[in-house]
């Protein structure tokens, strides 16, 4: 039965001057990276730049206000944290929409197309 180890090679560096009665060791190791279990899924953001538009900002504020009226009085904000977050998320989904993430290649292509139009 073989024993697997992460240590590949170890050498003593006798000529290293470290002002000590010990020798310096150099070790090569094998490093294995693995994804940690239970990782959260990637966060998807909202395109908050749309809030610069007065019309969309007004719709969003109205939507949030209406949803908080449905919730009623919040006596314990820490206990109601999930409901508050859900309120903001639902209003954002309805009014703002998700942001569209683009790869660097797609961004470069769009810049090139804009330059060609000019």
C-alpha positions as CSV (number, residue, x, y, z in Angstrom):
1,X,0.0,0.0,0.0
2,X,1.6,3.3,-1.1
3,X,1.6,6.4,1.0
4,X,0.9,9.6,-0.9
5,X,2.6,12.7,0.3
6,X,2.7,16.3,-0.8
7,X,6.4,16.6,-0.2
8,X,8.3,16.1,-3.5
9,X,11.9,17.0,-2.6
10,X,13.8,18.3,0.4
11,X,17.4,19.6,0.2
12,X,19.8,21.0,2.8
13,X,21.3,24.3,1.9
14,X,24.6,24.0,3.8
15,X,26.2,27.1,2.1
16,X,23.4,29.5,3.1
17,X,24.8,31.9,5.7
18,X,22.0,32.4,8.3
19,X,24.3,33.1,11.3
20,X,23.1,29.9,13.1
21,X,24.3,26.5,13.9
22,X,21.3,25.1,12.0
23,X,21.1,24.4,8.2
24,X,18.6,26.0,5.9
25,X,16.1,23.5,4.3
26,X,14.5,23.9,0.9
27,X,11.4,21.8,0.2
28,X,9.3,21.4,-2.9
29,X,5.7,20.5,-2.2
30,X,2.7,19.6,-4.3
31,X,-0.3,21.9,-3.7
32,X,-3.7,20.7,-4.6
33,X,-6.5,23.2,-4.7
34,X,-10.1,22.2,-4.4
35,X,-13.3,24.1,-4.3
36,X,-14.6,24.5,-0.8
37,X,-17.9,22.8,-0.2
38,X,-21.0,24.8,0.6
39,X,-19.8,27.9,-1.3
40,X,-22.5,30.5,-2.0
41,X,-23.7,30.8,-5.5
42,X,-22.5,33.8,-7.4
43,X,-24.3,37.0,-6.6
44,X,-26.1,38.6,-9.5
45,X,-26.3,42.3,-9.3
46,X,-28.8,44.8,-10.5
47,X,-28.1,47.5,-13.0
48,X,-28.2,50.4,-10.6
49,X,-27.1,52.8,-13.3
50,X,-30.7,52.8,-14.4
51,X,-31.6,54.6,-11.2
52,X,-30.0,57.8,-12.6
53,X,-33.1,58.1,-14.7
54,X,-35.7,60.1,-12.9
55,X,-38.6,58.0,-14.1
56,X,-37.1,54.7,-13.1
57,X,-36.0,56.1,-9.7
58,X,-39.6,57.3,-9.1
59,X,-41.0,53.8,-10.0
60,X,-38.5,52.1,-7.7
61,X,-39.2,54.3,-4.8
62,X,-42.9,53.8,-5.2
63,X,-42.5,50.1,-5.5
64,X,-40.4,49.9,-2.3
65,X,-42.8,52.2,-0.4
66,X,-45.8,50.0,-1.4
67,X,-44.1,46.8,-0.4
68,X,-43.1,48.3,3.0
69,X,-46.7,49.4,3.5
70,X,-47.8,45.8,3.0
71,X,-45.3,44.6,5.6
72,X,-46.7,47.0,8.2
73,X,-44.8,48.2,11.2
74,X,-41.4,46.6,11.7
75,X,-40.8,46.3,15.5
76,X,-37.6,44.2,15.4
77,X,-35.5,45.1,12.4
78,X,-32.9,42.5,13.1
79,X,-35.5,39.7,13.3
80,X,-37.2,41.0,10.1
81,X,-33.9,41.3,8.2
82,X,-34.8,38.6,5.7
83,X,-38.2,40.2,4.9
84,X,-36.6,43.7,4.5
85,X,-34.0,42.3,2.1
86,X,-36.6,40.4,0.1
87,X,-38.6,43.6,-0.2
88,X,-35.7,45.4,-1.8
89,X,-34.8,42.5,-4.0
90,X,-38.3,42.1,-5.3
91,X,-38.7,45.8,-6.0
92,X,-35.3,45.7,-7.8
93,X,-36.3,42.7,-9.9
94,X,-39.5,44.3,-11.0
95,X,-38.2,47.8,-11.8
96,X,-34.4,47.8,-12.3
97,X,-33.7,44.3,-13.8
98,X,-30.4,42.3,-13.7
99,X,-27.2,43.8,-14.9
100,X,-25.8,42.1,-17.9
101,X,-22.2,40.9,-17.3
102,X,-20.1,40.8,-20.4
103,X,-16.8,39.1,-21.0
104,X,-13.8,41.2,-21.9
105,X,-14.0,40.0,-25.5
106,X,-17.7,41.2,-25.7
107,X,-16.8,44.6,-24.1
108,X,-14.0,45.0,-26.7
109,X,-16.3,44.1,-29.5
110,X,-18.9,46.7,-28.4
111,X,-16.2,49.4,-28.1
112,X,-15.0,48.6,-31.6
113,X,-18.5,48.8,-32.9
114,X,-19.0,52.2,-31.3
115,X,-15.7,53.5,-32.7
116,X,-16.7,52.3,-36.2
117,X,-20.0,54.2,-36.0
118,X,-18.2,57.5,-35.2
